[in-house]
């Protein structure tokens, strides 16, 4: 045999050895069945393949510029805490877990591709990468027989149905504290919810430091007692209640939320539900009477005196401080359940209305609301309010509906209408007129309602798009919120019981397309989520066992 033939055969042999080595270096692990893939919320496109990816010590994570190092490092640390495996992180070279920029994907969309050799997470934004990570974390499974951490071979193409997926916490009635808010934010993030609607001011308490008006918290954040059990029970707790967030605490929580791709939307109630502020500064009210922060829950009839330029300046001053604290594009101004009696009975208010050609109290409210909307817009923000700010269906089933007239004034078009009560045709009409709508119909989304009123299945079955709304207007339905009003949940455990597990149902309503939803599959995934809540000590309602 000549030297050339021996050399050629040697190369062929070496190539065979390398092929065998390269093929054998990826050990085959078990395949997963579709029944084992239980994700919350359910992704919109899932393709399961054979075998799985085994996570090992020393594997490399490589990220692109669109996936920040902080995000990827936090992911690596979580994997280490959960598995004990150490992973390396870099922004160049080849990796076992790769974050790839894919500009064509939507703002919150992601694509997850897992095969036995590699994991690839693709997105166009940090939010998309974050949601891809949250899905990957749910797929990570310990194989006890092989004592190895596996991720099934799978392709997921996913994006949310709605851009507004909110949870609202009412802290005016009861102050719950920063640690509790962080726990809620953590759970929201794991469920891919992106809006924390924070109800910080109301009759029962003012919970945010405003430096220009210190008495708002010195006086307005404390009450001497609290009504207990239910509406008009006549019973009191016999204990004072108070608390508020400093601006430094607010900044910390805003940053904590942002790390989890959650926007905090503050709510500053005007012109009604304002007793705590009026207790602090009497001149804010219409009646001109000194009052205390109420100890009973419900509506209280003195409102901000919207005819007083000094009051208008107060509202703007508060908003300016809120703008500094909250980067959210949207600021919620409440606007619900405004009792008009105090305006109708006030001589100076009636004179103002006559002088300015304002026919009804509802028109007066809209005129003031539009002023504030313009101010908010001038500062690069957008106003949001409960649906009474439209001046239609005012007071719902309250007594004064019999004599209070609806408004003729049109609400500013840039407003986001937060629909909560009344004829759903109002939401349909508003969407058709071009208003942005967040649908939080109380009969389907209020977490203070018991599980007989809103069962887990009823929560899961809610559709934010009103029936009959033409497809060309669907883009005006931004999404939904679920509301945790806290009149009758004084402790954090009370709030947890009402929130969990229904928050998971609303998360899937906001994320998953209706054709991909399945209540039975949801319940299976929820049982896995409840094990996490058990570990964290979260007091969820045991509705699955009923």
Backbone torsions as a table, in degrees:
resi	resn	phi	psi	omega
1	UNK	NA	127.1	-179.1
2	UNK	-77.3	168.7	-174.1
3	UNK	-64.3	-33.5	-179.4
4	UNK	-64.7	-44.3	-179.6
5	UNK	-65.2	-40.3	179.0
6	UNK	-63.2	-39.0	179.6
7	UNK	-65.4	-42.9	-179.5
8	UNK	-63.9	-42.8	180.0
9	UNK	-66.6	-33.5	178.2
10	UNK	-65.0	-43.4	178.1
11	UNK	-62.2	-43.6	179.8
12	UNK	-61.1	-42.6	179.8
13	UNK	-64.6	-44.4	179.3
14	UNK	-61.9	-41.3	178.5
15	UNK	-61.8	-39.6	179.5
16	UNK	-64.1	-42.5	179.1
17	UNK	-61.1	-45.5	-179.9
18	UNK	-63.1	-39.4	179.7
19	UNK	-63.2	-44.2	179.1
20	UNK	-62.5	-43.5	-179.0
21	UNK	-62.7	-46.8	-177.9
22	UNK	-66.4	-35.2	179.0
23	UNK	-71.2	-37.7	-175.2
24	UNK	-81.9	-14.1	-175.5
25	UNK	-71.1	-18.9	175.2
26	UNK	-102.2	100.1	-177.8
27	UNK	-72.2	138.7	178.0
28	UNK	-76.6	131.1	174.8
29	UNK	-116.1	171.4	-170.8
30	UNK	-62.8	153.8	173.3
31	UNK	-88.5	152.9	177.2
32	UNK	-101.6	151.2	174.2
33	UNK	-95.6	161.2	179.8
34	UNK	-60.9	-29.8	179.3
35	UNK	-67.0	-20.2	-179.2
36	UNK	-88.3	-8.3	-179.7
37	UNK	-94.8	97.8	-176.4
38	UNK	-123.8	101.3	-172.8
39	UNK	-118.3	145.0	175.6
40	UNK	-126.4	125.0	-12.4
41	UNK	-72.4	161.4	-179.2
42	UNK	-63.0	124.7	176.9
43	UNK	-64.4	164.6	-174.1
44	UNK	-91.7	-16.1	175.0
45	UNK	-150.5	118.8	-176.4
46	UNK	-130.9	128.4	174.1
47	UNK	-125.9	118.3	-177.3
48	UNK	-97.1	135.9	179.3
49	UNK	-119.2	-179.0	-178.2
50	UNK	-83.4	157.3	177.1
51	UNK	69.7	-169.8	-177.0
52	UNK	-159.2	167.2	179.0
53	UNK	-96.5	130.1	178.8
54	UNK	-100.5	124.8	178.5
55	UNK	-80.8	132.4	-175.6
56	UNK	-135.3	157.7	176.4
57	UNK	-57.7	138.3	173.1
58	UNK	83.0	3.0	178.7
59	UNK	-64.3	153.7	-176.4
60	UNK	-102.0	133.8	170.9
61	UNK	-107.9	125.9	-179.9
62	UNK	-119.2	130.2	-176.4
63	UNK	-121.7	153.6	176.2
64	UNK	-91.9	174.9	-178.5
65	UNK	-62.3	-30.9	-177.9
66	UNK	-75.0	-16.4	174.1
67	UNK	-103.6	108.9	-172.6
68	UNK	-66.7	152.6	179.9
69	UNK	-62.3	-36.8	179.7
70	UNK	-60.9	-43.6	-179.9
71	UNK	-62.4	-47.5	-177.0
72	UNK	-69.7	-38.6	178.3
73	UNK	-64.5	-40.4	177.8
74	UNK	-62.8	-39.0	176.8
75	UNK	-62.1	-45.1	179.6
76	UNK	-60.7	-42.3	-179.8
77	UNK	-65.1	-39.7	178.0
78	UNK	-62.3	-41.5	178.8
79	UNK	-62.3	-41.8	179.1
80	UNK	-63.5	-44.9	179.5
81	UNK	-61.0	-37.8	-176.2
82	UNK	-80.8	-37.8	-171.3
83	UNK	-111.3	-21.4	-173.6
84	UNK	84.2	-0.8	-178.7
85	UNK	-88.1	138.8	178.8
86	UNK	-98.2	128.3	178.6
87	UNK	-117.5	147.4	177.0
88	UNK	-97.6	152.1	-176.8
89	UNK	-126.5	131.9	175.3
90	UNK	-151.2	168.0	179.8
91	UNK	-112.9	23.7	175.2
92	UNK	-154.7	162.1	177.4
93	UNK	88.8	-171.5	-180.0
94	UNK	-90.8	147.9	-178.8
95	UNK	-140.6	166.2	175.1
96	UNK	-84.3	-33.8	174.9
97	UNK	-122.5	117.8	-171.0
98	UNK	-122.0	132.9	174.3
99	UNK	-101.8	119.1	-173.1
100	UNK	-119.0	131.8	176.4
101	UNK	-75.7	129.5	178.7
102	UNK	-132.3	90.0	-169.9
103	UNK	-57.6	-25.7	-175.8
104	UNK	-74.8	-13.5	179.5
105	UNK	-74.4	151.3	179.9
106	UNK	-67.8	173.9	-171.4
107	UNK	-58.5	-39.4	-178.3
108	UNK	-112.0	8.1	-177.4
109	UNK	-80.6	158.0	174.9
110	UNK	-151.2	162.6	172.7
111	UNK	-131.8	131.5	-179.8
112	UNK	-118.5	121.4	178.8
113	UNK	-121.7	118.8	179.9
114	UNK	-123.3	126.8	169.8
115	UNK	-132.5	174.2	-175.4
116	UNK	-59.4	-20.3	-176.5
117	UNK	-98.8	-23.7	-167.0
118	UNK	-159.2	152.1	170.5
119	UNK	-118.5	131.2	177.2
120	UNK	-126.2	125.2	174.8
121	UNK	-112.5	120.2	-178.4
122	UNK	-114.2	142.4	177.5
123	UNK	-165.0	169.9	177.4
124	UNK	-108.0	-9.7	-178.3
125	UNK	-140.5	165.2	176.1
126	UNK	-61.0	-35.8	178.7
127	UNK	-62.0	-42.7	178.7
128	UNK	-61.9	-43.5	177.0
129	UNK	-62.5	-39.9	-179.8
130	UNK	-60.1	-45.5	-178.7
131	UNK	-69.6	-33.1	174.3
132	UNK	-62.1	-41.0	177.1
133	UNK	-62.9	-43.0	-179.4
134	UNK	-60.8	-38.1	176.9
135	UNK	-68.6	-43.3	-179.9
136	UNK	-59.9	-40.4	179.6
137	UNK	-62.1	-35.5	178.7
138	UNK	-71.0	-26.8	-178.4
139	UNK	-81.6	-18.5	-176.4
140	UNK	-67.8	124.5	-173.3
141	UNK	-133.7	138.0	176.2
142	UNK	-88.2	119.9	174.7
143	UNK	-89.3	104.9	-173.4
144	UNK	-69.6	-29.9	-179.4
145	UNK	-66.7	-43.4	-178.9
146	UNK	-94.8	-7.6	-176.1
147	UNK	53.1	53.2	-179.0
148	UNK	-142.2	149.6	178.0
149	UNK	-92.1	123.7	-174.7
150	UNK	-119.0	150.7	170.4
151	UNK	-127.9	125.3	-175.5
152	UNK	-61.9	147.7	171.9
153	UNK	-67.7	119.3	-169.9
154	UNK	-158.5	151.2	170.0
155	UNK	-123.1	125.9	178.7
156	UNK	-125.0	124.9	172.1
157	UNK	-114.5	119.2	-165.5
158	UNK	-144.6	146.0	175.6
159	UNK	-160.1	150.7	-177.7
160	UNK	-75.0	150.1	174.8
161	UNK	-69.9	-40.3	-176.9
162	UNK	-124.8	148.9	178.1
163	UNK	-85.8	-10.5	-179.3
164	UNK	-119.4	105.8	-177.4
165	UNK	-128.9	93.7	-162.8
166	UNK	-116.1	149.7	167.0
167	UNK	-122.7	131.4	178.9
168	UNK	-109.0	131.2	174.1
169	UNK	-114.7	122.5	175.9
170	UNK	-87.9	114.1	177.0
171	UNK	-110.3	3.4	176.2
172	UNK	-70.6	-45.8	-177.9
173	UNK	-66.7	-46.3	175.6
174	UNK	-138.9	135.7	179.0
175	UNK	-84.2	125.2	-173.0
176	UNK	-106.5	-21.4	171.4
177	UNK	93.8	157.6	-172.2
178	UNK	-64.3	-40.0	-178.7
179	UNK	-62.7	-38.7	178.9
180	UNK	-68.3	-41.1	178.1
181	UNK	-60.2	-41.1	178.2
182	UNK	-62.5	-40.8	177.7
183	UNK	-61.0	-43.3	178.2
184	UNK	-62.1	-44.5	-179.9
185	UNK	-61.8	-39.9	177.7
186	UNK	-60.0	-44.7	-178.8
187	UNK	-69.9	-38.5	175.1
188	UNK	-58.5	-45.4	-178.9
189	UNK	-61.3	-42.2	-178.7
190	UNK	-66.5	-21.1	179.5
191	UNK	-101.1	6.4	177.9
192	UNK	63.8	33.2	171.7
193	UNK	-89.1	145.5	-168.7
194	UNK	-126.3	1.0	179.0
195	UNK	-129.2	121.0	170.7
196	UNK	-103.5	106.4	-179.4
197	UNK	-89.0	116.3	-169.9
198	UNK	-111.3	108.2	-178.6
199	UNK	-86.1	99.3	-168.2
200	UNK	-104.9	-15.3	179.9
201	UNK	-135.9	142.3	178.2
202	UNK	-169.7	-171.7	178.7
203	UNK	-60.5	-37.4	-168.2
204	UNK	-82.7	-9.1	179.9
205	UNK	168.5	147.8	176.4
206	UNK	-109.9	119.8	-166.0
207	UNK	-112.4	12.5	-177.5
208	UNK	-134.2	131.8	179.7
209	UNK	-66.6	127.2	172.5
210	UNK	-120.5	111.5	-169.0
211	UNK	-64.8	-32.0	-178.7
212	UNK	-73.4	-21.4	-177.3
213	UNK	-131.6	76.0	-173.1
214	UNK	-64.0	-25.8	-178.3
215	UNK	-69.6	-14.5	176.8
216	UNK	-57.9	-37.4	176.8
217	UNK	-98.5	-31.6	178.6
218	UNK	-61.9	-37.6	-179.1
219	UNK	-109.5	-48.5	-169.1
220	UNK	-73.5	-13.4	-177.0
221	UNK	-92.5	-0.2	-177.8
222	UNK	-126.8	141.7	172.3
223	UNK	-131.2	157.2	-172.2
224	UNK	-81.9	-17.2	-176.2
225	UNK	-162.6	177.4	178.7
226	UNK	-145.6	134.8	172.4
227	UNK	-65.6	143.4	-177.7
228	UNK	-129.1	163.3	173.7
229	UNK	81.3	-65.0	-179.4
230	UNK	-166.1	176.1	-176.8
231	UNK	-57.7	131.5	175.4
232	UNK	56.2	34.3	179.6
233	UNK	-69.5	-24.1	-175.7
234	UNK	77.3	4.6	-177.9
235	UNK	-108.0	144.0	179.2
236	UNK	-124.6	154.8	-178.1
237	UNK	-73.9	-26.3	-176.3
238	UNK	80.1	9.7	-178.8
239	UNK	-127.5	139.0	175.1
240	UNK	-69.9	160.0	177.9
241	UNK	-141.4	142.2	178.5
242	UNK	-167.9	175.7	178.7
243	UNK	143.9	152.8	177.1
244	UNK	-159.9	166.9	177.8
245	UNK	-99.9	131.1	171.1
246	UNK	-73.3	164.7	179.3
247	UNK	-65.9	-32.2	177.0
248	UNK	-66.0	-39.9	177.5
249	UNK	-65.6	-38.6	177.6
250	UNK	-60.7	-46.9	-179.5
251	UNK	-59.6	-41.3	179.6
252	UNK	-62.9	-42.6	-178.9
253	UNK	-71.5	-35.3	175.9
254	UNK	-62.8	-42.6	178.6
255	UNK	-66.9	-40.6	179.1
256	UNK	-60.8	-43.5	177.9
257	UNK	-64.9	-43.2	-177.9
258	UNK	-60.9	-36.4	177.1
259	UNK	-60.9	-23.8	-179.6
260	UNK	-104.0	14.1	178.6
261	UNK	57.9	41.7	175.4
262	UNK	-117.8	130.3	175.4
263	UNK	-95.4	130.5	175.4
264	UNK	-92.3	121.5	177.2
265	UNK	-105.9	111.6	-179.1
266	UNK	-79.4	148.5	173.2
267	UNK	-117.1	123.8	178.1
268	UNK	-119.7	104.6	-171.4
269	UNK	-71.8	123.6	170.8
270	UNK	-145.0	149.1	-6.2
271	UNK	-92.2	-5.5	177.8
272	UNK	-97.6	-169.7	-177.1
273	UNK	46.4	48.7	-169.8
274	UNK	-123.6	15.9	-173.6
275	UNK	-61.6	-38.1	-178.6
276	UNK	-62.2	-39.2	178.2
277	UNK	-70.0	-40.9	-179.6
278	UNK	-67.6	-33.1	175.3
279	UNK	-62.3	-32.9	179.5
280	UNK	-78.2	-41.1	-178.1
281	UNK	-134.4	100.0	-174.3
282	UNK	-56.3	-35.6	-175.4
283	UNK	-65.2	-12.9	176.6
284	UNK	-71.2	-25.8	-174.7
285	UNK	-82.6	166.0	179.3
286	UNK	-83.7	-37.6	-173.8
287	UNK	-77.0	-19.7	179.6
288	UNK	72.0	24.9	-177.3
289	UNK	-111.8	141.7	174.0
290	UNK	-69.3	134.0	177.7
291	UNK	-135.5	162.6	172.8
292	UNK	-100.7	161.8	171.5
293	UNK	-62.2	123.6	-174.4
294	UNK	-60.7	146.1	175.6
295	UNK	-99.3	-11.3	176.5
296	UNK	-104.1	144.1	-178.9
297	UNK	-87.8	161.0	-179.5
298	UNK	124.5	-165.6	-179.1
299	UNK	-89.1	141.2	176.2
300	UNK	-125.4	140.6	-158.6
301	UNK	-87.5	-14.9	175.5
302	UNK	-76.7	135.3	-179.8
303	UNK	-116.1	165.5	166.7
304	UNK	-55.2	140.5	176.9
305	UNK	-82.2	92.9	-173.4
306	UNK	-73.4	-5.8	176.1
307	UNK	-87.5	-7.5	-175.6
308	UNK	-95.9	116.2	179.9
309	UNK	-55.5	-31.1	179.5
310	UNK	-65.9	-36.6	178.2
311	UNK	-69.7	-41.9	177.1
312	UNK	-58.8	-40.4	178.8
313	UNK	-66.8	-36.8	176.2
314	UNK	-58.1	-48.1	-179.5
315	UNK	-59.6	-43.5	-179.6
316	UNK	-66.8	-38.7	178.4
317	UNK	-62.4	-44.3	178.4
318	UNK	-62.1	-44.3	179.7
319	UNK	-60.8	-39.0	179.6
320	UNK	-61.0	-38.9	177.7
321	UNK	-71.7	-34.6	176.0
322	UNK	-64.9	-38.7	177.7
323	UNK	-58.9	-37.7	-179.4
324	UNK	-69.4	-31.9	-174.8
325	UNK	-88.5	-34.4	-172.7
326	UNK	-119.3	115.5	179.2
327	UNK	-76.2	-1.2	-178.6
328	UNK	-53.9	137.2	175.1
329	UNK	-63.6	-33.3	-174.6
330	UNK	-102.7	137.3	172.8
331	UNK	-124.1	129.3	-175.9
332	UNK	-93.0	128.2	-179.0
333	UNK	-110.7	14.9	177.1
334	UNK	66.7	-112.8	176.6
335	UNK	90.9	3.5	-177.3
336	UNK	-89.6	157.9	168.5
337	UNK	50.6	42.5	179.7
338	UNK	-78.3	116.9	177.5
339	UNK	-75.2	119.6	-173.8
340	UNK	-88.0	-7.2	-175.6
341	UNK	-57.5	-42.9	-176.8
342	UNK	-64.9	-34.2	175.7
343	UNK	-72.5	-42.2	-178.7
344	UNK	-66.0	-27.0	-177.5
345	UNK	-96.4	-3.5	-177.7
346	UNK	-90.8	123.7	-178.8
347	UNK	-62.8	-45.7	-175.5
348	UNK	-69.9	-30.9	176.6
349	UNK	-69.3	-42.9	179.1
350	UNK	-64.1	-36.6	177.1
351	UNK	-66.3	-40.9	177.6
352	UNK	-61.4	-45.0	-178.8
353	UNK	-63.4	-41.6	179.7
354	UNK	-65.2	-42.8	-178.6
355	UNK	-63.6	-33.3	-176.1
356	UNK	-102.8	8.9	177.1
357	UNK	65.7	33.4	-179.9
358	UNK	-95.7	120.3	-170.0
359	UNK	-81.8	-38.1	-173.6
360	UNK	-134.1	162.8	176.2
361	UNK	-62.6	-33.8	177.6
362	UNK	-63.6	-39.2	176.2
363	UNK	-65.8	-37.8	178.1
364	UNK	-61.7	-43.1	178.6
365	UNK	-61.7	-45.2	-178.3
366	UNK	-67.1	-38.4	178.8
367	UNK	-59.3	-44.8	179.4
368	UNK	-68.2	-42.7	179.0
369	UNK	-58.8	-41.2	179.1
370	UNK	-65.9	-36.0	174.5
371	UNK	-59.3	-45.4	-178.6
372	UNK	-69.1	-36.5	176.6
373	UNK	-59.9	-43.1	179.6
374	UNK	-63.9	-41.9	178.3
375	UNK	-62.1	-44.3	179.6
376	UNK	-62.8	-42.4	-179.4
377	UNK	-65.9	-36.3	178.3
378	UNK	-62.5	-21.7	179.6
379	UNK	-102.6	22.7	173.3
380	UNK	74.0	20.1	-179.2
381	UNK	-119.5	-178.2	-177.7
382	UNK	-136.9	135.4	-177.5
383	UNK	-86.1	143.1	175.4
384	UNK	-131.0	145.9	177.8
385	UNK	-158.3	159.4	177.1
386	UNK	-62.6	157.1	-164.5
387	UNK	-65.6	-12.0	175.3
388	UNK	-63.4	-19.9	-179.5
389	UNK	-66.5	-9.3	175.1
390	UNK	-80.4	-13.0	-179.7
391	UNK	78.7	11.8	179.7
392	UNK	-114.9	148.3	177.6
393	UNK	53.4	39.0	-177.5
394	UNK	-67.7	139.4	175.1
395	UNK	70.7	1.6	172.3
396	UNK	47.9	-115.2	-178.2
397	UNK	-100.8	17.2	178.1
398	UNK	-77.1	159.5	-173.4
399	UNK	-58.7	-41.5	-174.2
400	UNK	-68.8	-7.9	176.0
401	UNK	-58.4	-26.7	-176.7
402	UNK	-65.4	-29.3	-175.8
403	UNK	-120.3	-15.9	179.0
404	UNK	-83.1	132.3	-176.9
405	UNK	-93.1	151.5	177.7
406	UNK	-74.7	160.2	-174.3
407	UNK	-82.0	154.0	170.8
408	UNK	-101.1	-22.3	-179.1
409	UNK	-67.9	139.8	-179.9
410	UNK	-90.6	136.0	177.3
411	UNK	-69.3	143.9	177.7
412	UNK	-54.3	134.1	-171.1
413	UNK	-69.1	-22.8	-177.4
414	UNK	-79.5	1.2	-175.8
415	UNK	-76.7	143.2	169.1
416	UNK	-93.3	121.4	-178.8
417	UNK	-92.6	121.4	179.3
418	UNK	-96.7	98.8	-174.7
419	UNK	-80.2	127.7	-179.9
420	UNK	-132.9	-27.2	-174.1
421	UNK	-153.5	145.9	176.7
422	UNK	115.4	-169.2	-178.7
423	UNK	-68.2	124.2	-179.8
424	UNK	-62.2	-18.6	175.9
425	UNK	-60.0	-27.6	177.0
426	UNK	-63.3	-41.3	177.9
427	UNK	-66.1	-40.3	178.5
428	UNK	-61.8	-47.5	-179.7
429	UNK	-62.7	-40.9	-179.8
430	UNK	-63.8	-42.0	177.9
431	UNK	-63.4	-39.1	179.5
432	UNK	-66.9	-27.5	179.0
433	UNK	-85.5	-3.2	175.8
434	UNK	100.3	2.6	176.1
435	UNK	-72.4	146.0	169.8
436	UNK	-77.4	138.4	-175.9
437	UNK	-125.0	132.0	163.7
438	UNK	-111.1	122.2	-173.9
439	UNK	-96.8	112.4	178.1
440	UNK	-128.5	50.8	-178.0
441	UNK	-50.6	121.0	-169.8
442	UNK	-58.9	-35.7	-176.8
443	UNK	-68.8	-11.1	-178.5
444	UNK	-121.8	-13.9	-171.6
445	UNK	-131.3	0.5	-176.2
446	UNK	-85.8	114.3	-175.0
447	UNK	-75.6	-13.2	174.0
448	UNK	-75.8	-15.3	175.6
449	UNK	-72.6	145.3	-178.0
450	UNK	-74.2	172.9	-174.6
451	UNK	-74.0	-13.5	171.8
452	UNK	-74.5	-35.2	179.5
453	UNK	-77.8	-45.0	177.7
454	UNK	-128.6	95.1	177.9
455	UNK	-73.3	168.2	175.8
456	UNK	-58.8	-41.4	-179.4
457	UNK	-67.1	-38.7	178.1
458	UNK	-65.7	-41.6	176.8
459	UNK	-60.3	-44.9	-178.5
460	UNK	-64.6	-31.5	-176.4
461	UNK	-84.7	-1.7	-178.4
462	UNK	-67.3	137.6	174.7
463	UNK	-122.1	116.9	-178.3
464	UNK	-63.4	-22.4	-179.6
465	UNK	-83.1	116.7	-178.4
466	UNK	-58.9	140.7	179.6
467	UNK	-60.7	131.9	177.9
468	UNK	93.0	-8.7	178.0
469	UNK	-69.8	126.4	-176.9
470	UNK	-62.4	143.4	-175.4
471	UNK	-54.6	-31.7	-177.2
472	UNK	-67.7	-13.2	179.4
473	UNK	-104.2	-0.8	-176.9
474	UNK	-61.1	-30.5	-179.2
475	UNK	-65.5	-17.4	177.8
476	UNK	-82.7	-7.9	172.8
477	UNK	-92.1	102.2	-173.2
478	UNK	-73.5	-26.9	-178.7
479	UNK	151.5	-144.9	-173.9
480	UNK	-142.1	162.9	169.3
481	UNK	-132.3	149.2	169.6
482	UNK	-113.6	134.0	-166.2
483	UNK	-111.5	123.6	176.1
484	UNK	-104.1	84.5	173.5
485	UNK	-75.7	137.6	-165.4
486	UNK	-116.1	24.9	178.4
487	UNK	-54.2	-40.2	-172.2
488	UNK	-114.6	21.8	176.8
489	UNK	-128.8	73.7	-174.0
490	UNK	-68.2	-24.9	-178.3
491	UNK	-106.6	161.3	177.9
492	UNK	-63.3	-35.7	178.4
493	UNK	-64.7	-35.1	175.4
494	UNK	-62.2	-44.6	179.5
495	UNK	-63.6	-42.3	179.0
496	UNK	-59.3	-44.9	-177.5
497	UNK	-60.4	-38.1	179.5
498	UNK	-78.1	-30.7	-176.5
499	UNK	-80.7	-47.8	-174.7
500	UNK	-99.9	129.9	14.0
501	UNK	-98.3	4.2	-171.4
502	UNK	-63.2	-27.0	178.4
503	UNK	-57.3	-34.1	179.3
504	UNK	-67.0	-36.1	177.1
505	UNK	-64.2	-44.5	179.8
506	UNK	-67.6	-32.3	176.8
507	UNK	-61.3	-42.7	-179.9
508	UNK	-72.4	-33.8	174.0
509	UNK	-57.9	-42.4	-177.2
510	UNK	-74.9	-28.3	-173.3
511	UNK	-98.1	-46.0	-164.0
512	UNK	-93.9	135.0	175.9
513	UNK	-62.6	142.7	-175.0
514	UNK	-53.5	-36.5	-177.3
515	UNK	-70.3	-14.3	179.4
516	UNK	-101.3	0.0	-179.7
517	UNK	-86.4	146.4	176.3
518	UNK	-152.9	117.8	-173.1
519	UNK	-64.3	-36.5	-179.7
520	UNK	-67.0	-42.1	177.1
521	UNK	-65.4	-38.2	177.7
522	UNK	-59.6	-43.8	-179.0
523	UNK	-64.0	-36.4	177.3
524	UNK	-63.8	-46.0	178.0
525	UNK	-64.9	-35.1	-178.5
526	UNK	-65.5	-35.5	178.3
527	UNK	-61.0	-35.6	176.8
528	UNK	-68.6	-41.6	179.0
529	UNK	-63.0	-36.0	-179.0
530	UNK	-64.8	-28.6	175.7
531	UNK	-63.0	-37.9	175.7
532	UNK	-64.2	-44.5	178.6
533	UNK	-61.9	-36.8	176.2
534	UNK	-59.6	-44.6	-179.7
535	UNK	-61.9	-37.5	-178.1
536	UNK	-84.2	-8.9	-178.7
537	UNK	76.1	24.5	179.2
538	UNK	-77.5	132.4	-173.7
539	UNK	-88.3	75.1	-178.8
540	UNK	-85.7	154.3	177.2
541	UNK	-73.1	134.8	-175.6
542	UNK	-86.2	56.6	-174.0
543	UNK	-77.6	-21.4	-179.1
544	UNK	-71.0	-25.2	-177.3
545	UNK	-85.5	-8.8	-176.8
546	UNK	-74.7	NA	NA
